[in-house]
Amino acid sequence: MTKKDSEVNFEKAFARLEEILEKLNSGSVSLDESLKLYEEADKLITTCGKNLTDAERKVEQLIKQRNGELQVGADQQPITENFSPNQPSH
């Protein structure tokens, strides 16, 4: 699976989660259908969470210092930076 595939899968999974939420909130689905939708949503949440965790790890790796050491804060957690697509590149 390529990086592009995982991004598309995340986006599709997230969009499907939104659809499920709308259906569940509408009150127009039966109890059985609600349970099926809930089960599907649970799987999608797990998939999205894994994709986000994988992306976070990749970002952490990119923030390594030039000598290859990961920058960590006082809490021993990796130092991260906010991503903005409009930031000028260095």
C-alpha positions in Angstrom: 0.0 0.0 0.0 1.4 3.4 -0.9 1.3 6.6 1.1 -1.4 7.9 -1.2 -3.5 4.8 -0.7 -3.4 5.1 3.1 -4.4 8.8 2.8 -7.3 7.9 0.6 -8.3 5.1 2.9 -8.2 7.5 5.9 -10.3 10.1 4.1 -12.9 7.5 3.0 -13.1 5.9 6.4 -13.6 9.3 8.0 -16.2 10.3 5.5 -18.0 7.0 6.2 -17.9 7.7 9.9 -19.6 11.0 9.3 -22.3 9.2 7.3 -22.9 6.7 10.0 -23.1 9.5 12.6 -25.7 11.3 10.6 -27.8 8.1 10.2 -27.5 7.3 13.9 -28.4 10.8 14.9 -31.4 10.9 12.5 -33.3 8.4 14.6 -34.6 6.8 11.4 -32.8 3.5 11.6 -33.9 0.4 13.5 -32.2 -1.0 16.5 -30.7 -3.8 14.5 -29.4 -1.4 11.8 -28.0 0.9 14.6 -26.0 -2.0 16.0 -24.6 -2.9 12.6 -23.7 0.8 12.0 -22.1 1.0 15.4 -20.0 -2.1 14.8 -18.9 -0.7 11.4 -18.0 2.7 13.1 -16.0 0.9 15.7 -13.9 -0.8 13.1 -13.5 2.5 11.2 -12.4 4.4 14.3 -9.7 1.7 15.0 -8.5 2.0 11.4 -8.4 5.8 11.5 -6.7 5.8 14.9 -4.0 3.4 13.6 -3.5 5.6 10.5 -3.1 8.7 12.7 -0.7 7.0 15.0 1.4 5.9 12.0 1.4 9.4 10.6 2.4 10.8 14.0 5.4 8.4 14.1 6.5 9.5 10.7 6.3 13.2 11.6 8.3 12.5 14.8 11.0 10.8 12.7 11.1 13.9 10.4 11.7 16.2 13.4 14.9 14.5 14.4 17.9 16.7 15.0 20.6 16.7 12.3 22.7 14.2 14.4 19.8 11.7 14.2 18.6 12.1 17.8 14.9 12.6 18.4 14.2 15.8 20.2 12.4 15.1 23.5 10.9 17.4 26.0 11.2 17.3 29.8 8.3 14.7 29.8 10.4 12.5 27.5 7.8 12.8 24.8 8.9 13.7 21.3 8.8 17.4 20.5 6.4 18.1 17.7 5.7 21.1 15.5 2.3 22.3 14.2 1.9 21.6 10.5 0.7 24.4 8.3 0.6 23.9 4.5 1.1 27.7 4.1 4.4 27.8 6.0 7.4 28.6 3.9 9.8 25.7 3.5 13.3 25.9 5.1 
